[in-house]
Amino acid sequence: MFINKTYLQLSVTEDEKKYLKEKAKELGYKSVSAFVIDSAKSQFKIEIDMKVYRELTKEINYIGKNVNSLIRRINTDGFYSDNDIDFLRTNQKMIISLMNKEYDRLLNLKQKYTSENLSIKEKENLIKALQQNEIDVPLKVVLEEVFEQIKDDLLYIGEAIENSPKQEKEVADYVWEYLYGSTLFELDKNKLIEFANKIFIFTQKLKMKLFKLDNVFDDDDWFSLKDILDEYEIY
């Protein structure tokens, strides 16, 4: 079937032109045009609800006004009491608590949001577009369920470590880095499924143990987990 084509002129610098050509070649595209078109099709926009931050600003401003009123009164009277110090400490804790709550919310988004959250139709279109340009379909698209199982299990493990009174923050960070790093995407199909099975079994055993032992993720749990992670780590 004959397709009527037209031209689109883009103004770019020499460095930008070189970058586009190298990027298209690196990703396996036959031409810069195919790369630019697919990039446009896969582009998405994140809408940020600023209401959360407006409410946060109002709460902190309200606390700040109370603190400022106390400071002005102390400057006027020339003295302060233990109650005034307690008031300042309480309000300081309130501000820190609000900031920590927002930080935790953003961290949760970082851990759980991914641009790969596509609908079935979007995945079909993505696979079709890649095949049309003779590009290998990413393993993650083909093995979406396997990746989802691994992600859910590692999220549970990471949260269990963070909630355990017997583990350091660095241990949880190691799990998060493993989950959001490149290792899983570099494993071949068989190794990925093998890894998923081992992590699934470990997670089920951990759930039973934590239920009985008040959420204590101890060093033995960590050593067992690290043996699995190290076995599939790409160096």
C-alpha positions in Angstrom: 0.0 0.0 0.0 1.4 3.4 -1.0 1.8 5.9 1.9 2.0 9.5 1.1 4.9 11.0 3.1 5.8 14.6 3.8 8.7 16.4 5.4 9.1 18.1 8.8 12.1 20.5 9.2 13.7 20.8 12.6 16.3 23.4 13.7 18.9 21.8 15.9 22.5 22.6 16.7 25.4 20.4 15.5 25.7 18.8 18.9 22.0 18.1 19.1 22.1 16.5 15.6 25.0 14.3 16.6 23.2 13.3 19.8 20.0 12.4 18.0 21.9 10.2 15.5 23.9 8.5 18.2 20.9 7.9 20.4 18.8 6.5 17.5 21.7 4.1 16.6 22.2 3.1 20.3 18.5 2.2 20.7 18.5 0.2 17.4 16.5 2.5 15.2 17.2 2.5 11.4 16.7 6.2 11.2 16.5 9.4 13.3 12.9 9.9 11.9 11.7 6.6 13.4 13.4 7.4 16.7 11.8 10.9 16.9 8.3 9.6 16.0 8.4 6.8 18.5 9.8 9.1 21.2 6.9 11.5 20.6 4.4 8.6 20.8 5.7 7.3 24.1 5.9 10.8 25.7 3.7 11.3 28.7 2.9 14.1 31.1 2.6 14.0 34.8 0.0 16.3 36.4 1.0 17.4 39.9 -1.7 18.3 42.3 -0.4 21.4 44.1 -3.2 21.4 46.6 -1.1 19.1 48.8 1.6 21.7 49.0 -0.8 24.6 49.4 -2.3 22.9 52.5 1.2 22.1 53.8 2.2 25.7 53.4 -0.9 26.9 55.2 -0.3 24.6 58.2 3.4 25.6 58.5 2.6 29.3 58.2 0.0 28.9 60.9 2.5 27.3 63.2 5.1 30.0 62.2 2.7 32.8 63.2 2.2 31.3 66.6 6.0 31.0 67.1 6.5 34.6 65.9 3.9 35.9 68.3 5.7 34.2 71.2 9.1 35.6 70.1 7.7 39.2 69.9 6.2 38.8 73.3 9.5 37.6 74.8 11.3 40.5 73.1 8.8 42.9 74.6 8.7 41.5 78.1 12.4 40.6 78.3 12.0 37.1 79.8 10.6 33.7 79.0 9.3 30.7 81.0 9.7 26.9 80.8 6.2 26.9 79.3 7.5 29.1 76.5 10.3 26.7 75.7 7.9 23.8 75.7 5.7 25.7 73.3 8.6 26.2 70.9 9.7 22.6 71.1 6.1 21.4 70.5 5.7 23.6 67.4 9.1 22.6 66.1 8.1 19.0 66.4 4.9 19.7 64.6 6.7 21.2 61.6 9.2 18.4 61.5 6.4 15.9 61.6 4.6 17.6 58.7 7.8 17.7 56.6 8.6 14.0 57.4 5.1 13.0 56.4 5.4 14.7 53.0 8.9 13.2 52.5 7.5 9.7 53.2 4.7 10.4 50.7 7.2 11.4 48.0 9.5 8.5 48.8 6.5 6.1 48.5 5.8 7.6 45.0 9.4 7.1 44.0 9.3 3.5 45.1 5.9 2.6 43.5 5.6 4.8 40.5 7.0 3.6 37.2 6.4 4.8 33.6 6.0 1.2 32.7 2.5 1.2 34.2 0.8 0.8 30.8 -2.6 -0.4 29.9 -2.9 -3.7 27.9 -3.7 -1.6 24.8 -0.7 0.6 25.3 1.6 -2.4 25.7 0.2 -3.9 22.5 0.9 -0.6 20.6 4.4 -0.4 22.1 5.2 -4.0 21.0 3.8 -3.3 17.6 5.8 -0.1 17.1 9.0 -1.8 18.2 8.4 -4.7 15.9 7.7 -2.4 13.0 11.1 -0.9 13.4 12.7 -4.3 13.9 13.7 -3.5 17.5 13.8 -6.3 20.1 10.8 -6.0 22.4 12.1 -5.2 26.0 12.0 -8.2 28.2 10.0 -6.3 30.8 7.1 -5.9 28.4 7.0 -9.6 27.6 7.5 -10.8 31.1 5.4 -8.1 32.9 3.8 -10.5 35.4 7.2 -11.9 36.4 8.5 -8.4 37.0 5.4 -7.4 38.9 5.8 -10.4 41.2 9.5 -9.6 41.9 8.6 -5.9 42.5 5.8 -6.8 45.0 8.1 -9.3 46.8 11.0 -6.9 47.1 8.8 -4.1 48.2 7.4 -6.3 51.0 11.0 -7.3 52.0 12.2 -3.7 51.9 9.3 -2.5 54.1 9.8 -5.4 56.5 13.4 -4.4 56.9 12.5 -0.7 57.5 9.9 -1.7 60.1 12.3 -4.1 61.9 13.9 -2.8 65.1 17.0 -4.9 64.4 18.1 -3.6 61.0 20.0 -0.6 59.8 18.7 1.8 57.1 21.6 0.7 54.8 20.1 -2.8 54.6 16.8 -1.5 53.2 18.6 0.8 50.9 20.4 -2.1 49.4 17.1 -3.8 48.6 15.7 -0.6 47.0 18.8 -0.1 44.9 18.5 -3.7 43.7 14.9 -3.3 42.8 15.3 0.0 41.0 18.8 -0.7 39.5 19.6 -2.4 36.2 20.3 -6.0 37.4 16.8 -7.4 36.8 16.7 -6.0 33.3 20.0 -7.6 32.4 19.0 -11.1 33.3 17.9 -13.5 30.6 14.4 -15.0 30.6 15.4 -18.2 32.4 17.5 -16.5 35.1 14.8 -13.9 35.7 12.1 -16.6 36.3 14.6 -18.6 38.5 15.2 -15.4 40.5 11.5 -14.7 40.8 10.8 -18.2 42.2 13.6 -17.9 44.8 12.5 -14.5 46.0 8.8 -15.6 46.1 9.7 -18.6 48.3 11.9 -16.4 50.6 9.1 -13.8 50.9 6.5 -16.4 51.9 8.7 -17.9 54.6 9.5 -14.4 55.8 5.8 -13.5 56.1 5.2 -16.5 58.3 8.2 -15.7 60.5 7.4 -12.0 60.9 3.8 -12.8 61.8 5.1 -14.9 64.7 8.0 -12.7 65.8 6.6 -9.2 65.9 8.2 -8.0 62.6 11.8 -8.8 63.5 13.9 -9.1 60.4 17.2 -10.4 61.9 20.7 -11.0 60.5 20.0 -14.6 59.5 17.1 -13.3 57.3 19.5 -10.7 55.8 22.2 -13.2 55.0 19.8 -15.6 53.4 18.4 -12.7 51.3 21.8 -11.4 50.3 22.9 -14.9 49.1 20.0 -14.8 46.6 20.6 -11.2 45.5 24.4 -11.8 45.1 23.8 -14.9 43.0 22.1 -12.9 40.3 24.0 -9.6 40.7 25.6 -8.4 37.4 29.2 -7.2 38.0 
